[in-house]
Amino acid sequence: MQHDIVGNDQVEACELKWDEIKGIIESGELARLKRSRETTEKYHEHKRLTSGLDMNQYMLQQLGWSSDKPQSQDAVERAFSERALYVLRANDFPYSFEPGVVHLVLWSKIALPVHSPDKAVRDAAQARLTAFLQAQPLLRSLVSVGHVAWFVNYPALQSVARIFHAHVLLFFPRNCCSAEQERITVDEILSHGFESLA
């Protein structure tokens, strides 16, 4: 979940193409990623129904986790090293992407410093997350053709800032993958989860 990004006075967010999405992620201009008006309205309704709840606490309950602070000691080495440390879920309020782009969220008890001001620390954290996704057997065919991307929103763009989470995008081009093939593959990924990284 993210802060509101389509207001009543804003133009409907267009569906971004895969190449545009990757370009935005590479440029770091993450605020350009927007939800459709319909999804934004659903998000507003969700916020209304959960009014008064702390969104961080709400997500901890949804994930079945305690309210301990995200672990940061030896974060790069420990991230994704055990299945108990992370959960993969579909994004309830995905951004406005072209058909075939699947928006998942990878929640982690280990807070990876992917936006650290220290370049060496930042690079190591980003490499760890990339290696984790590339190591997944269920993603191998997508990774091989450049159809997996990820990003971590800047703190100012997060509505759940105290739980580390990365947005994971999978692309199933409509010229070679049907909606049914996409659904079957994504269901398998979500039911199986991701293998831990040694």
C-alpha positions in Angstrom: 0.0 0.0 0.0 1.1 3.5 -0.7 0.0 7.1 -0.1 -2.8 8.5 -2.3 -1.5 9.1 -5.8 -4.6 9.9 -7.8 -6.6 12.8 -6.4 -10.0 14.0 -7.5 -8.5 16.8 -9.6 -5.9 14.6 -11.3 -6.2 13.0 -14.7 -6.8 9.3 -14.8 -3.5 7.4 -14.6 -2.6 5.8 -17.9 -1.5 2.2 -18.1 2.2 2.1 -18.2 3.9 -0.2 -20.7 6.6 -2.6 -19.4 9.5 -0.6 -21.0 8.1 2.6 -19.4 7.9 0.9 -16.0 11.5 -0.4 -16.2 12.6 3.1 -17.3 10.9 4.7 -14.3 12.5 2.2 -11.9 15.9 2.7 -13.4 15.6 6.5 -13.3 14.5 6.4 -9.6 11.4 8.6 -10.4 9.1 6.3 -8.5 6.5 9.0 -7.8 5.6 8.6 -11.5 4.1 5.2 -10.7 0.4 5.8 -10.1 -2.8 3.9 -9.5 -5.9 4.0 -11.7 -8.8 6.1 -10.4 -10.8 2.9 -9.7 -8.0 1.3 -7.7 -7.4 4.6 -5.8 -11.1 4.7 -4.9 -10.8 1.1 -3.5 -7.8 2.2 -1.6 -9.7 5.2 -0.1 -12.5 2.8 0.9 -10.0 0.5 2.5 -8.5 3.4 4.5 -12.1 4.4 5.5 -12.8 0.9 6.8 -9.6 0.7 8.7 -9.8 4.3 10.0 -8.1 4.7 13.3 -5.8 1.7 12.7 -2.1 2.2 12.4 -1.3 0.8 8.9 2.0 -0.7 10.1 0.2 -2.6 12.9 -2.6 -3.5 10.4 0.0 -5.1 8.0 1.8 -6.9 10.8 -1.6 -8.5 11.7 -2.2 -9.4 8.1 1.2 -11.0 7.9 0.9 -12.7 11.2 4.1 -11.0 12.5 4.9 -9.4 15.9 5.4 -5.7 16.3 9.1 -6.0 16.8 11.2 -3.5 14.8 12.6 -4.7 11.5 15.9 -6.3 12.0 18.8 -4.4 10.5 21.9 -6.0 12.0 23.8 -8.0 9.3 20.8 -7.2 7.1 22.4 -7.9 3.7 23.8 -11.3 4.8 20.6 -12.4 6.6 17.9 -11.1 4.2 15.8 -13.9 2.7 18.0 -16.5 4.3 15.0 -18.2 6.0 11.4 -18.5 4.8 10.2 -17.3 8.2 11.8 -13.9 7.5 9.7 -12.9 4.5 6.3 -13.3 2.8 5.2 -12.8 -0.8 1.7 -11.5 -1.5 -0.3 -10.0 -4.3 -0.5 -6.2 -4.1 -4.1 -5.3 -3.1 -3.8 -1.9 -4.7 -1.5 -2.3 -7.7 -0.4 0.6 -9.9 -1.8 1.2 -13.3 0.1 -1.1 -15.6 -0.6 -2.7 -19.0 -2.3 -6.1 -19.0 0.2 -8.8 -18.3 2.1 -6.9 -15.6 1.6 -8.6 -12.2 2.3 -6.5 -9.1 3.4 -8.5 -6.0 4.8 -7.3 -2.7 7.7 -9.0 -0.9 7.5 -8.2 2.9 10.6 -8.8 5.0 11.4 -8.8 8.7 14.9 -7.8 7.6 15.1 -4.1 6.6 17.5 -4.1 3.6 19.2 -0.6 3.3 18.5 -0.3 -0.4 18.3 3.5 -0.1 21.4 3.9 2.1 23.5 7.1 1.5 26.5 4.8 1.6 26.9 3.5 -2.0 28.7 0.3 -1.0 25.9 -0.6 1.5 23.2 0.4 -1.0 24.8 -1.6 -3.8 25.2 -4.7 -1.6 21.6 -4.5 -0.5 20.3 -4.1 -4.0 22.5 -7.0 -5.2 21.1 -9.2 -2.5 17.5 -8.6 -3.5 18.3 -9.0 -7.2 20.1 -12.3 -6.4 17.2 -13.5 -4.4 14.8 -13.0 -7.2 17.1 -14.4 -9.8 17.6 -17.6 -7.8 13.8 -18.4 -7.8 13.1 -21.5 -10.0 9.6 -20.3 -10.7 10.9 -17.0 -12.0 13.8 -18.4 -14.1 12.0 -18.1 -17.4 10.9 -14.6 -16.7 14.3 -13.5 -15.4 16.0 -14.8 -18.6 14.0 -12.5 -20.8 14.1 -9.4 -18.6 10.5 -9.8 -17.4 11.1 -9.3 -13.7 11.7 -6.0 -12.0 11.6 -4.7 -8.5 11.8 -1.4 -6.5 11.5 -0.2 -3.0 9.6 3.0 -2.6 11.3 6.0 -0.9 10.0 6.5 2.7 8.0 9.5 1.7 6.0 7.4 -0.7 5.2 4.6 1.8 2.1 4.3 3.9 3.6 1.2 5.7 7.1 2.6 6.4 8.1 0.5 9.4 7.9 -2.9 7.6 10.4 -3.4 4.8 8.7 -4.3 1.5 9.8 -4.5 -2.1 7.5 -4.3 -5.1 8.1 -7.2 -7.4 6.8 -6.9 -11.0 6.4 -9.8 -13.4 5.6 -9.4 -17.0 3.6 -11.8 -19.1 3.4 -10.3 -22.6 0.0 -10.8 -24.2 1.5 -11.7 -27.5 2.9 -14.9 -26.0 1.0 -15.4 -22.7 -2.7 -15.6 -22.2 -4.4 -14.2 -19.1 -5.1 -17.8 -18.1 -1.4 -18.8 -18.3 -0.5 -15.8 -16.3 -3.1 -16.6 -13.6 -1.9 -20.2 -13.3 1.8 -19.2 -13.0 1.1 -16.5 -10.5 -1.1 -18.7 -8.4 1.7 -21.3 -8.3 4.3 -18.6 -7.3 2.0 -17.3 -4.5 1.1 -20.7 -3.2 4.7 -22.0 -3.4 6.4 -18.9 -2.2 10.0 -18.0 -2.8 12.9 -20.3 -1.9 15.3 -18.9 0.7 18.7 -17.7 -0.3 21.8 -19.2 1.2 
